[in-house]
Amino acid sequence: MSATYVLILSCPDRPGLVYAVTRWIVESGGNILDSQQYTDPSDDVVRGGEFFLRVHIDFGGERDVDELTAAFDPVAEELAMQFSLVSAEKPLRTLVLVSREGHCLNDLLYRQSVGALNIEVPAVVGNHRDLERLAANYDVPFHHLPVSSETKPQAEARLLELVDELDIDLVVLARYMQILSDDLCRQLSGRAINIHHSFLPSFKGARPYHQAHDRGVKLIGATAHYVTAELDEGPIIEQGVHRVDHRQLPADLARAGRDVEAQTLSRAVKLHAEARVLMNGPRTVVFA
């Protein structure tokens, strides 16, 4: 497989942005395989909106990412660009956090094992041991980090140590039933993804599928989003829905919800791993 690279960037919109980027690519010996762009209109007349770009590039062979990044720095600085340049083929090292429910973990590990997700999972962390055997089935080490109100600071400190020790790029909360501290959320900003049922905020608290059944919902779903200090309010990456009717009991809704959650989380991880998601304030731009 040839080595290719993805450049993603955002900046204030102005004429000549695409020209500046493509000129740098050509002068660096690259060939554009795919390019997507979007300008978010703004009410700010002076600012004139925000520009977003994703470019898939073939430089004709393997190149050092740090050198390419340094070479693009002058272009980015001149045009006030926030950018990232990554290898398209290199798997994203992903740490998965779990509690007791294994549907999301199983889906992620299976898709990784068959090459459907460009990630590498060096470890699974659980605050319970329920899913230790599942991780072992995929030959993935399991770390048990129990969490209580008294031990939470130590558990989060150990979690960050694992992120550093294992050179983690992405943390995925695969039905991890613990609220992360504000400090941990800040340290993982932009590189932690959570999944929840999209009844939130309409059906907060315990037994959301029972609450939904009592209200006679016709759609159930799930939302994958980046983790922020505001609980379940982070920028949305992906959502999924499934139609239901009056014949389905809370247990039926929960079973269907698990399928939607697993699929939605995996799609979000895939988008992130392929550098298709750019932050746009409280929202995201997703180049699918």
C-alpha positions as CSV (number, residue, x, y, z in Angstrom):
1,M,0.0,0.0,0.0
2,S,1.4,3.4,-0.9
3,A,1.9,6.1,1.7
4,T,-0.6,8.9,1.5
5,Y,-1.5,11.8,3.8
6,V,-4.5,13.9,4.9
7,L,-4.3,17.6,5.5
8,I,-7.3,19.2,7.3
9,L,-7.5,22.9,8.1
10,S,-9.8,25.8,9.0
11,C,-9.3,29.5,8.9
12,P,-11.1,32.8,8.2
13,D,-12.5,32.7,4.7
14,R,-10.7,34.8,2.1
15,P,-9.8,34.6,-1.6
16,G,-6.8,32.5,-2.6
17,L,-7.0,29.8,0.1
18,V,-7.4,26.8,-2.2
19,Y,-4.7,28.2,-4.5
20,A,-2.2,28.6,-1.6
21,V,-2.8,25.1,-0.4
22,T,-2.7,23.4,-3.8
23,R,0.4,25.4,-4.8
24,W,2.2,24.2,-1.7
25,I,1.2,20.6,-2.5
26,V,2.5,20.8,-6.1
27,E,5.7,22.5,-5.0
28,S,6.2,19.7,-2.4
29,G,5.8,17.0,-5.1
30,G,2.3,16.0,-4.1
31,N,-0.7,14.9,-6.1
32,I,-4.3,15.5,-4.8
33,L,-6.3,12.3,-4.6
34,D,-9.4,13.9,-3.1
35,S,-10.4,17.3,-1.9
36,Q,-13.5,18.6,0.0
37,Q,-14.1,22.2,1.2
38,Y,-16.8,24.1,3.0
39,T,-17.3,27.8,4.0
40,D,-19.6,28.4,7.0
41,P,-21.3,31.8,6.4
42,S,-21.0,34.3,9.2
43,D,-23.0,37.4,10.3
44,D,-19.6,39.0,11.0
45,V,-19.1,41.2,7.9
46,V,-15.4,41.7,8.7
47,R,-14.6,38.1,9.4
48,G,-16.7,36.8,6.5
49,G,-17.1,33.2,7.6
50,E,-14.9,30.2,8.4
51,F,-13.3,28.1,5.7
52,F,-12.7,24.3,6.1
53,L,-10.7,22.0,3.9
54,R,-9.7,18.3,3.8
55,V,-7.2,17.1,1.2
56,H,-6.0,13.6,0.6
57,I,-2.5,13.7,-0.9
58,D,0.0,11.3,-2.5
59,F,3.6,12.6,-2.2
60,G,4.9,9.7,-4.4
61,G,6.3,7.8,-1.4
62,E,6.7,7.8,2.3
63,R,7.4,11.2,3.9
64,D,8.1,12.3,7.4
65,V,4.9,13.8,8.8
66,D,6.8,16.2,11.1
67,E,8.9,17.5,8.1
68,L,5.7,18.0,6.1
69,T,4.1,19.8,8.9
70,A,7.1,22.1,9.4
71,A,7.1,22.8,5.6
72,F,3.4,23.8,5.7
73,D,3.8,26.0,8.8
74,P,4.7,29.2,6.8
75,V,1.6,28.9,4.7
76,A,-0.6,28.3,7.7
77,E,0.9,31.2,9.6
78,E,0.4,33.6,6.8
79,L,-3.3,32.7,6.4
80,A,-4.1,32.1,10.1
81,M,-4.8,28.4,9.5
82,Q,-5.4,25.8,12.2
83,F,-4.3,22.6,10.6
84,S,-3.3,18.9,11.0
85,L,-1.4,16.7,8.7
86,V,-1.5,13.0,9.3
87,S,-0.7,9.7,7.6
88,A,-3.8,8.3,6.0
89,E,-2.7,4.7,6.5
90,K,-1.4,4.7,10.0
91,P,-3.9,3.3,12.5
92,L,-5.1,5.6,15.2
93,R,-4.0,4.2,18.6
94,T,-7.3,4.0,20.5
95,L,-8.0,3.4,24.2
96,V,-11.5,2.1,24.9
97,L,-13.2,2.8,28.3
98,V,-16.0,0.4,29.4
99,S,-18.2,-0.5,32.3
100,R,-20.6,-3.5,32.1
101,E,-22.3,-3.3,28.7
102,G,-20.2,-4.8,26.0
103,H,-22.1,-4.2,22.7
104,C,-20.1,-1.1,21.7
105,L,-16.8,-2.6,22.7
106,N,-17.5,-5.8,20.8
107,D,-18.5,-3.9,17.7
108,L,-15.3,-1.7,17.8
109,L,-13.0,-4.7,18.4
110,Y,-14.6,-6.8,15.7
111,R,-14.5,-4.0,13.1
112,Q,-10.9,-3.3,14.0
113,S,-10.1,-7.0,13.6
114,V,-11.4,-7.2,10.1
115,G,-9.9,-3.9,9.0
116,A,-13.1,-2.0,8.8
117,L,-11.8,0.7,11.2
118,N,-8.3,2.2,10.8
119,I,-7.6,2.0,14.6
120,E,-5.3,0.0,16.8
121,V,-6.6,-0.8,20.4
122,P,-3.6,-1.4,22.6
123,A,-5.8,-1.7,25.8
124,V,-9.3,-1.6,27.2
125,V,-9.9,0.1,30.6
126,G,-12.9,-0.9,32.7
127,N,-14.2,0.3,36.0
128,H,-15.7,-3.3,36.4
129,R,-14.2,-6.6,35.3
130,D,-17.3,-7.7,33.3
131,L,-15.7,-7.3,29.9
132,E,-12.3,-8.5,30.7
133,R,-12.9,-11.9,28.9
134,L,-14.4,-10.1,25.8
135,A,-11.2,-8.0,25.5
136,A,-9.1,-11.2,25.9
137,N,-11.0,-12.8,23.0
138,Y,-9.4,-10.2,20.8
139,D,-6.0,-10.4,22.5
140,V,-6.4,-6.9,23.9
141,P,-5.0,-6.2,27.4
142,F,-7.6,-5.2,30.0
143,H,-6.9,-2.7,32.8
144,H,-9.2,-2.7,35.8
145,L,-9.5,0.8,37.2
146,P,-12.3,0.8,39.8
147,V,-13.8,4.3,40.4
148,S,-15.4,5.6,43.6
149,S,-15.9,9.1,44.9
150,E,-12.8,8.6,47.0
151,T,-10.6,7.0,44.3
152,K,-11.7,9.0,41.3
153,P,-8.7,11.4,41.2
154,Q,-6.2,8.5,41.4
155,A,-8.1,6.5,38.8
156,E,-8.1,9.5,36.4
157,A,-4.4,10.1,37.0
158,R,-3.7,6.4,36.1
159,L,-5.9,6.8,33.0
160,L,-3.8,9.7,31.8
161,E,-0.6,7.7,32.6
162,L,-1.9,5.0,30.3
163,V,-2.7,7.5,27.6
164,D,0.9,8.6,27.7
165,E,2.5,5.2,28.2
166,L,0.6,3.7,25.3
167,D,0.9,6.7,23.0
168,I,-2.8,7.0,22.7
169,D,-4.4,9.2,19.9
170,L,-8.0,8.7,20.8
171,V,-10.1,7.7,23.8
172,V,-13.5,6.1,23.3
173,L,-16.1,5.9,26.0
174,A,-17.9,2.8,24.9
175,R,-20.8,2.9,27.4
176,Y,-18.4,4.0,30.1
177,M,-20.8,4.8,33.0
178,Q,-18.6,7.3,34.8
179,I,-18.6,11.1,34.5
180,L,-15.1,12.5,33.7
181,S,-13.8,15.4,35.7
182,D,-13.6,18.8,34.1
183,D,-9.9,18.7,34.2
184,L,-9.7,15.3,32.4
185,C,-12.2,16.5,29.8
186,R,-9.9,19.5,29.1
187,Q,-6.8,17.3,28.8
188,L,-8.6,15.0,26.3
189,S,-10.3,17.8,24.4
190,G,-10.8,16.9,20.7
191,R,-9.6,13.3,21.2
192,A,-12.3,11.7,23.3
193,I,-15.6,10.4,21.9
194,N,-18.7,9.4,23.9
195,I,-21.9,7.6,22.9
196,H,-25.3,8.0,24.4
197,H,-28.9,7.4,23.6
198,S,-30.4,10.4,21.9
199,F,-33.3,10.6,24.3
200,L,-31.0,13.0,26.2
201,P,-31.9,15.6,27.2
202,S,-35.6,14.6,26.9
203,F,-35.2,11.4,29.0
204,K,-32.4,12.0,31.5
205,G,-31.6,9.8,34.4
206,A,-32.3,6.1,34.9
207,R,-34.3,3.8,32.7
208,P,-34.4,6.0,29.6
209,Y,-36.0,3.3,27.5
210,H,-38.8,2.9,30.0
211,Q,-39.4,6.6,30.0
212,A,-39.4,6.6,26.2
213,H,-41.9,3.7,26.1
214,D,-44.2,5.5,28.6
215,R,-44.2,8.5,26.2
216,G,-44.8,6.3,23.1
217,V,-41.8,7.4,21.1
218,K,-41.7,6.4,17.4
219,L,-37.9,6.8,16.9
220,I,-35.0,5.8,19.1
221,G,-31.5,6.6,18.4
222,A,-28.0,7.4,19.6
223,T,-25.5,10.3,19.4
224,A,-21.8,10.2,19.2
225,H,-20.0,13.4,20.3
226,Y,-16.7,14.7,21.6
227,V,-16.4,14.8,25.3
228,T,-16.5,18.2,27.0
229,A,-17.0,19.3,30.6
230,E,-20.7,19.9,29.8
231,L,-22.2,16.5,30.2
232,D,-23.5,15.0,26.9
233,E,-23.3,18.5,25.3
234,G,-20.1,18.1,23.2
235,P,-19.9,18.7,19.5
236,I,-21.9,16.0,17.6
237,I,-20.0,13.8,15.2
238,E,-22.7,11.2,14.2
239,Q,-26.2,10.2,15.0
240,G,-28.3,7.2,14.2
241,V,-32.1,6.4,14.5
242,H,-34.3,3.4,14.4
243,R,-38.1,3.4,14.0
244,V,-40.3,1.7,16.6
245,D,-44.0,1.3,17.3
246,H,-46.5,0.7,20.1
247,R,-45.9,-3.1,20.0
248,Q,-42.4,-2.9,21.3
249,L,-41.8,-3.1,25.1
250,P,-38.9,-1.4,27.0
251,A,-36.8,-4.5,26.6
252,D,-37.3,-4.4,22.8
253,L,-36.4,-0.7,22.7
254,A,-33.2,-1.4,24.7
255,R,-32.2,-4.2,22.3
256,A,-32.7,-2.0,19.3
257,G,-31.0,0.9,21.0
258,R,-27.9,-1.2,21.6
259,D,-27.6,-1.9,17.9
260,V,-28.0,1.8,17.1
261,E,-25.4,2.8,19.7
262,A,-22.8,0.4,18.5
263,Q,-23.2,1.3,14.9
264,T,-23.3,5.1,15.5
265,L,-20.2,5.0,17.7
266,S,-18.2,2.9,15.2
267,R,-19.2,5.4,12.4
268,A,-18.0,8.3,14.5
269,V,-14.7,6.6,15.3
270,K,-14.2,5.8,11.6
271,L,-14.8,9.5,10.7
272,H,-12.4,10.7,13.3
273,A,-9.8,8.1,12.5
274,E,-9.9,9.2,8.8
275,A,-9.5,12.8,9.7
276,R,-12.9,13.8,8.4
277,V,-14.1,15.8,11.4
278,L,-13.2,19.4,12.0
279,M,-14.3,21.5,15.0
280,N,-16.5,24.5,14.3
281,G,-17.1,26.0,17.7
282,P,-19.8,24.0,19.4
283,R,-20.5,22.0,16.2
284,T,-18.5,20.0,13.7
285,V,-17.9,19.9,10.0
286,V,-17.8,16.3,8.8
287,F,-16.4,15.5,5.3
288,A,-18.0,12.1,4.9
